[in-house]
Amino acid sequence: MKKFEILNRIAAAGVVAVVRAESAEIAEKISQACILGGIPAIEITFTVQGAEDVIKALKQKFSPKELIVGAGTVLDSVTARIAILAGAEYIVSPGFNLEVAKLCNRYQVPYLPGCQTLTEIIQAMEAGADIIKLFPGSAYGPSYVKAIKGPLPQVNIMPTGGVSLDNVESWIKNGCVAVGVGGELTAPAKKGDYEGVTKLAQAFIEKVKEARK
């Protein structure tokens, strides 16, 4: 049942903060800023050195009500297992990997694979993926989601890459269950402005709420 609880919480939040950083310390600070801004769904990418330690640290600092932490840029089942044992509650990949899908099913952890074409999306769904990460979203745009949901109305789509404050409402209105946001959300952190990250997090949450009305 926990798997469905995590999926429902991701959908309820509407925004997943994709955290890439030069160090584990910065990744933690960005994550905290996003949580303060109202985004509980944090994706720590495995491009961050010591990503599994960041996941562990966040789970110690924040309660389950405040945080849903996942692992991103997971390319293989070995990395997926490391992330899950560290406490990752969902696994995100830039592409679809069947072995990762099998491992996540084994542990009953949601798998959000990156897909582009209808064929990829159908294969991922058949392998048990509950949310499809449309990546890179910038290559398609919100109208692509509406086109996909014509033949596949049951698919849950979360675009990542190319989501901004200017277009997030269009993504949601075209049928996305949530959006993944990286640089458009975390950019102020490059200048040490974590308050700026918090303000952007609040703005993204508000835009999603407005779109859902």
N, C-alpha and C positions, 0 to 999 in steps of 0.2 A: 504493500500500500504506500510505502514511503516514496516510491518512484512516481506515482501519480500526484502525490502531494508536492513534490519538487516541480514537476511539469506545470501544475496548476499555479504554483507561486511564481514561476518564470512568466507565465502568461499574465498573471495578475499584475506583476510589476511592469511588464510591457517593454522594459529596457534592460539589456544585459551590458554591463560595463566591461569592455575588453581592455585588460590592463597589460600593456607592454612597458617595460622599464629597463634602465641600465643596471639596476641593482635590486636586490630583494628589499632593501630598506625603502627605496623610492616606491616600489610596487605596493608595499604596505601602506605608505602615506597616501598614495593615489586611491587605493581601495577604501581607506577610512574616509577620505574626502567624498567619494561617491556615495558611501553609506550615509554620511551626514546629509547629503543632498537628496536622500530618499530612494536611492537605488540599492536594493538588497542583493540583487543578482550580480555577482562579481566573477569574471572569468580571468583567471591568472594563466597567462600563456606560458608554455614551456620554452619560449625564447628567453624568458627571465631566468638568469642563473640562480639555481636553488629554488625553483618554483614550488616544489613540494614543501619546502620549509616555510614559504610564504603562506601556503594553504593552511599548514598546521598552526602558524602564528595567528592568522585571522580567526580560525575556529576557537582559539583560546581566548582571544580578545572580545569577540562578539557572540551574542547568544543566537540560537537557531532562529529566533523571531526577527533578529536584525540582519542576518546574513544567510544567503544561499551561495556557496562558493563552488565554482567549477574549474576545470582545467581546460585550457585551450591550446591550439597548435599541437594536438596529440596525433602523432603520425603512425604509431604502431601500438600493438597490444601490450608490449612491455612497459611503455610509457604510461599507457592507460592504467595498468595495474598499480604502478608506482603512485600515480595521482589518486586513485581510489583508496589505497592503503593510507595515504596521507590525509584523507578526509574529503576529497573532491566528491561533490554530490551530483555532478553531471560532467560529461566529457564532450568537448567540442573539437572538431577536426576541420582543416581547410578543404579536405576531400573525403570521399567515402572509402572506408577500409573494412572489409568483411570480418577480419580477425578482431578488430576493435569492437565491431558490432556484437560479435559472439561473446567477447569477454564482458562487455557491458550488460548483455542479457543475462550472463551467468551471475553477475553480482547485482542484477536488477537496478542498474544505474542508467539514467537516461543518456542516450547518445545523440548528439546533434551534428551530423556530418555535413560537410560542405558539398553542395551539388549545383549544377548549372542547367543541365538538360532534363527534359521529361523522363528520358530513359534512366538517367542517374537517380532522379528523384524516386521513380517507381522501384528501382533495385534497392535503394536505401530503405524505403518503406517496407518492402518485403522482408528485409533483414531485421526489422523491428525498430527502426528509427521513428521516434514519435514527433520530433520537430526537425525540419529540414533547414539547414543554414544555407540560404542563397548567397553564394560567394563567387566572385566579388559582386556585390549589389550594384556597384557603380557601372558595371558593364551592361546592365539591363535597365534599371530604373523601375519605379513603382508599377508602371503599366504591365510589366512582364508578370507580376504576381497575379494580376487579374486574368491574364491570358492562361496561366498555368491552372488556376482554380476553375476554369471552364471545364476541362476534362477531368480534373482532380479536385473536386470541391472539398474533399475530406482532408486534404494535405494541410499541415500546420507549417507555415513558412516564417523564418526569421532571417531577414537580410542583414548582412554585415559587410561593411565597406561601401562607402558612398551614402551613408545615412547622416543627415545633418539636421539642424534645427529648421532649416528652410523646407526640407522635404519629408520630415518624419511623419507629419500628419497624412501625407499622400500614401506613404507605405502602409500605415495602419488602416486607412480608409479603403485601400485596395485589397485588404484581407489578411495582412500579416498578424500573426499571433503575438509577436514581439519584434524588437529590433536589437541588433548588436551594434554598439557604438564604441569606437576606439579613439583615434586621434582627434576627432571632432569634439570629444568630451574631455580628454586628458591633456590636451595641448598646453594649457596654462602651467602644468606641473614641470614642464621643461625649463620654466623660469622660476621655479620654486613657489608658484602661486597656487597653493592647494585650495585656498578659499575660492579662487576662480573656477576650479574643478567642481566644487560643491555647488556654486551658482549655476553652472552649466547643467549639472545633474538635476537640479530643481527645475530648470527650464525644459529639459527633455521630458521629465515626468509630467509636467503641466501640459506640454504639447500632446502627449499620448492621451492624457485624460480628455482633453478637448476633442481630439479626433474620435474617441470612442463615444462621445455624446451624440 
